[in-house]
């Protein structure tokens, strides 16, 4: 009996896999439990069409991320903050601050703060390279300069 899996099944396969199982296992367990459905010719065609659409969406998403990365490359953001004599900030520069400043800079897309990969907020004066993850396979870097605020 051929089935298409809806959910992962140990030692059998992952979702959208077409698997061959014994009729009793499929009819009495997999289908009633919602793990699989029949692999009729119409269902197999629909599955293939969904896979093609998903691949096309993924390709478009990747290309858009590459375009955005090209726009972000070379971007330098400058922050002015109050700091102590030894260079420690009274406060910090967070991913939200970086995203807000980048969005003010005239990007043609909205940079989200959660795409900025910053383990800890910037708490000292200096120049930092901050990675921005735009897609699973695409990452750009922004230069962040933190300078002492003139008072």
VENFEN-V922875 format. One record per helix or strand of 3 or more residues. SS is the DSSP state (alpha for helix, beta for strand). FROM is the first residue (numbers start at 1). LEN is the number of residues. If there is no record, write none. Layout:
BEGIN
SS&FROM&LEN, SS&FROM&LEN
END
This chain:
BEGIN
beta&2&4, beta&18&3, alpha&23&8, beta&36&3, alpha&41&32, beta&76&6, beta&88&6, alpha&95&10, alpha&113&3, beta&122&3, beta&126&10, beta&138&11
END
